[in-house]
């Protein structure tokens, strides 16, 4: 849960978020990437392009919710949870899910198994979901260099 910052007595307390994340290991096959498309049709599919004509779809099946924010609005994730350290992270605490859990009407926040993922880009994507994402390779193998 977020900690409350040390405010002067009588001042309104402000939550301070310090995310703790774990790299999604499968994403490390793509040393860099660019988001090319995002589509929601019940599943959330994010098309990425990696090096050497590699492409993939990052698919979140039946997400509870997702948001897209400019990286400048998510500076609490810098520098630890950004490229070149990785681009797809599972947020263990201190992220959007913890923020939503502060709302009394966010009933799903009380259910076991809800997870948060964070995809780094100029426009970053947070996803609340029950299952880990699938990374479906398209095009060339991202681990093979072409000359």
Beta strands, then each sheet from edge to edge (+ up, - down):
strand 1: 3-4
strand 2: 15-16
strand 3: 20-23
strand 4: 34-40
strand 5: 44-49
strand 6: 54-60
strand 7: 65-70
strand 8: 88-93
strand 9: 115-119
strand 10: 123-129
strand 11: 134-139
sheet 1: 1+ 2-
sheet 2: 3+ 8- 9+ 10- 7+
sheet 3: 4+ 5- 6+ 11-
end
